[in-house]
Amino acid sequence: MPEIMKWIAILVLAFPAIGLAEPEPEFHLCSSYVEKSAVGEPSDLGWPVFVKLTAAGTTSFEAFTESNADKTIRVVVGPQVFSRATVWVPVPGGHLRGVFGSQEVAADWQRILAGELPAGPCGARN
């Protein structure tokens, strides 16, 4: 019986923490925020896709990363995650990178970023 009580205590203590976990802040890429994109050469990590943001996208992303320093953020297109990283300092310059496991997946992302982006939502979503 003491073993059961131990597990009950663990479950009771764990569930409130799960319920209080904050969702990761999201930055949505849209057609007005992406200037260009390209697939890079593969590395040990995979196939990179580079994104250059427009001036509006750059300004919005820098403000987003500044307000979410020390947090894990997600860069998304619609329901799909392009990149996920922990931000330590604001990210200026408007250059993003996602790394993918195959050339085909990287090429699919590049195609989406080059012309199939939604008009909105754009920017920060929590």
Rosetta blueprint (number, residue, H / E / L):
1 M L
2 P H
3 E H
4 I H
5 M H
6 K H
7 W H
8 I H
9 A H
10 I H
11 L H
12 V H
13 L H
14 A H
15 F H
16 P H
17 A H
18 I H
19 G H
20 L H
21 A L
22 E L
23 P L
24 E L
25 P L
26 E E
27 F E
28 H E
29 L L
30 C L
31 S L
32 S L
33 Y L
34 V E
35 E E
36 K E
37 S E
38 A E
39 V E
40 G L
41 E L
42 P L
43 S E
44 D L
45 L L
46 G E
47 W E
48 P E
49 V E
50 F E
51 V E
52 K E
53 L E
54 T L
55 A H
56 A H
57 G H
58 T H
59 T H
60 S H
61 F H
62 E H
63 A H
64 F H
65 T H
66 E H
67 S H
68 N L
69 A L
70 D L
71 K E
72 T E
73 I E
74 R E
75 V E
76 V E
77 V E
78 G L
79 P L
80 Q E
81 V E
82 F E
83 S E
84 R E
85 A E
86 T E
87 V E
88 W L
89 V L
90 P L
91 V L
92 P L
93 G L
94 G L
95 H E
96 L E
97 R E
98 G E
99 V E
100 F E
101 G L
102 S L
103 Q H
104 E H
105 V H
106 A H
107 A H
108 D H
109 W H
110 Q H
111 R H
112 I H
113 L H
114 A H
115 G H
116 E L
117 L L
118 P L
119 A L
120 G L
121 P L
122 C L
123 G E
124 A E
125 R E
126 N L
